[in-house]
Amino acid sequence: MVTRSGNINRKDAEWLKSWQPHLVNQTKAKDAFSFQAQLLKSQAESGKNIARLSHKQAVALLSHCINRVPYYKDYLQYVGIGQLKDNSRLWSRLPIIGRDDLLERGTDFRAWQLPPGHRPLGTLRSSGSTGTPVEVVSTNVSNGWQKAFALRSAIWARQDFTKTLGVIRKFSRPSTCLPDGETSDHWADPEGIPFNTGQRFGLEATEGSIEQQLDWIIRKKPDYLMTYPSVLRELCALSQDRNDAWRPLGLTTLGETVDDELRAQIRDIWNQDIHDVYSAEETGVIAIQCPSHGRYHIQSEALLVEIVDDSGRACGPGKEGRVVISTLSNYATPLIRYAVGDRAVAGPSCGCGRSLPVLTRILGRERNLLVTEKGKFWPSFGTRRFRQVAPIAGQVFRQTSLDVIEMHYVGTNALTEPQEQELRRLINQALPHEMTIKLIRVDEITRPASGKSEIFISDLAGS
Ligand SMILES: [Zn+2]
């Protein structure tokens, strides 16, 4: 008897296989295809086996770190390798590190020697939305995993590789700038997407207005669109205002948190579900949204992800906590129990048949929490309704003190008194208690150098 859970893994494998006739005639492409077939098998293993393999990799990583990475040279004081081999729970004895550690002692995190087969490739620079950049060296191995996860994400989303793909993100190369952006004949190199594909159009996210970016989309008419949630939110709202006929065949988001409001907006206006990939620059892909249930599957083959409470204890299913990551495949700048700065909710197994562990929700950065005397909250302002009150082309919020929120908005005209009153009322409706709302008109909302943007930042929350 074929179980339901066996089915989804079989379907993933069949989808991959159905693209075999489109395989690029290169060894690298054939290797990527075989690797992906293996990866689709590993997601069908039992949860226990997946955890066992992750733990084995974690022990090997720790061994490497103690011997070859200055920052971790004294880590044997926390747990012996032999002890850890026998008891995976002892991993939690290792300290949790954060962005500040990486900033202060960056070079101490670099391995002075790599195992055979691992070659350093380049530096991943995470500029963050507010802070100083941190640097992580990637290798051929860690890069290979990133490419494999990108392909897995496309397979899960059942993307048709013969279609065209539009990508609006930070590229940092002049060829991707307006007015035309960059056109490639393939979605990615054959090591990443090993098939002959439709064209890919790339546009730099940090330059130009949303109007210009939407004009570009209308000219290029990509079938699929991949971009940051904040860009998608504005593109979709503007497209509705302008009554544009272009509709995406599929949407992938990356780099920022997707909230329920955005999902509803995209469903209403474009009749599409968002396929989200959760990643951080320092760690690469962390989890991919499950198309069957909307939860996120942790990419355990290359990462160990823990959700811990504020005192460092593991959170059970349903409980929100900090996301702590160990990068199992990057031996050049290994991160062991690195708090990436996000909060998420761990979940029970998904039920779709893919056995990779689950995050039910990813809530975003700690600085995106509203701070009140009664605790911290995730604000959701229902900004779609704002456009019915006044012609507002975009907005961001900042909590400056316990009782004050500023809304910076872009608008052609100053708001009238009744419009201001109505907006204050709507914003206060979304808050746990009434606050003073300052409305500040700005010429534009500038996108940070990282390309990512945050709708709400509290000056009172941690980073
Ligand atoms: Zn699932």
Residues whose N, C-alpha, C, O or C-beta is under 5 A from the ligand:
A	BS01	ZN	C290 S292 C350 C352 R354
